Amino acid sequence: EHELTLVFVSHDLTVVRHLCDRIAVMQSGRIVEQGGTAEVYAAPQQPYTQSLLDAVPRLPEPGQDRGTGPGQTGRPA
């Protein structure tokens, strides 16, 4: 639309997903994967990219069991 390029560096993958059309994933200073943001999120090709996406916290779907974590009983007090 504006023929503008912006390099946006972030550790917040949720913001990246909503702000960027294309994404490049860097590991140790090297680009290990790049492509359209939707495509990289849907089907990452590199294990490092998959591990980054797996680390993004997600809220459970409505009605889905929230599970338990350390110090949690799984039931509200």
TASULPE-V557485 format. One record per residue. RES is the residue in one letter. PHI is phi in radians with two decimals (999 if undefined). PSI is psi in degrees with one decimal (NA if undefined). Layout:
<<RES,PHI,PSI> <RES,PHI,PSI>>
//
This chain:
<<E,999,-50.8> <H,-1.85,0.9> <E,0.87,54.1> <L,-2.19,139.0> <T,-2.02,136.1> <L,-2.30,130.1> <V,-1.66,115.9> <F,-2.01,114.7> <V,-1.81,125.4> <S,-2.69,152.9> <H,-1.75,-3.9> <D,-1.65,94.8> <L,-1.18,-22.9> <T,-1.16,-43.3> <V,-1.14,-44.1> <V,-1.00,-44.2> <R,-1.05,-37.6> <H,-1.56,-18.3> <L,-1.75,-29.5> <C,-1.91,143.0> <D,-1.49,-32.9> <R,-2.24,154.2> <I,-2.42,145.9> <A,-2.20,129.4> <V,-1.77,127.0> <M,-1.94,140.7> <Q,-2.31,122.3> <S,0.94,40.2> <G,1.43,4.4> <R,-2.12,142.3> <I,-1.30,121.4> <V,-1.84,-17.1> <E,-2.79,144.0> <Q,-2.67,155.9> <G,2.82,-169.7> <G,-1.09,139.0> <T,-1.00,-46.9> <A,-1.06,-40.5> <E,-1.20,-42.5> <V,-1.14,-41.7> <Y,-1.15,-39.4> <A,-1.30,-35.1> <A,-2.59,71.9> <P,-1.08,140.2> <Q,-1.64,-18.6> <Q,-1.94,139.6> <P,-1.00,-35.4> <Y,-1.11,-43.7> <T,-1.08,-43.8> <Q,-1.05,-41.5> <S,-1.16,-35.8> <L,-1.12,-45.1> <L,-1.16,-36.3> <D,-1.15,-24.0> <A,-1.44,-9.4> <V,-1.27,121.8> <P,-1.10,141.2> <R,-2.28,141.5> <L,-1.41,144.8> <P,-1.19,152.0> <E,-1.16,151.7> <P,-0.95,130.9> <G,1.50,-8.1> <Q,-1.45,141.0> <D,-1.10,130.9> <R,-1.42,-13.7> <G,1.27,-171.9> <T,-2.28,152.3> <G,-2.23,-176.5> <P,-0.98,127.6> <G,1.39,5.4> <Q,-1.92,143.5> <T,-1.67,-15.2> <G,1.55,-5.4> <R,-2.18,141.7> <P,-1.14,151.6> <A,-1.22,NA>>
//
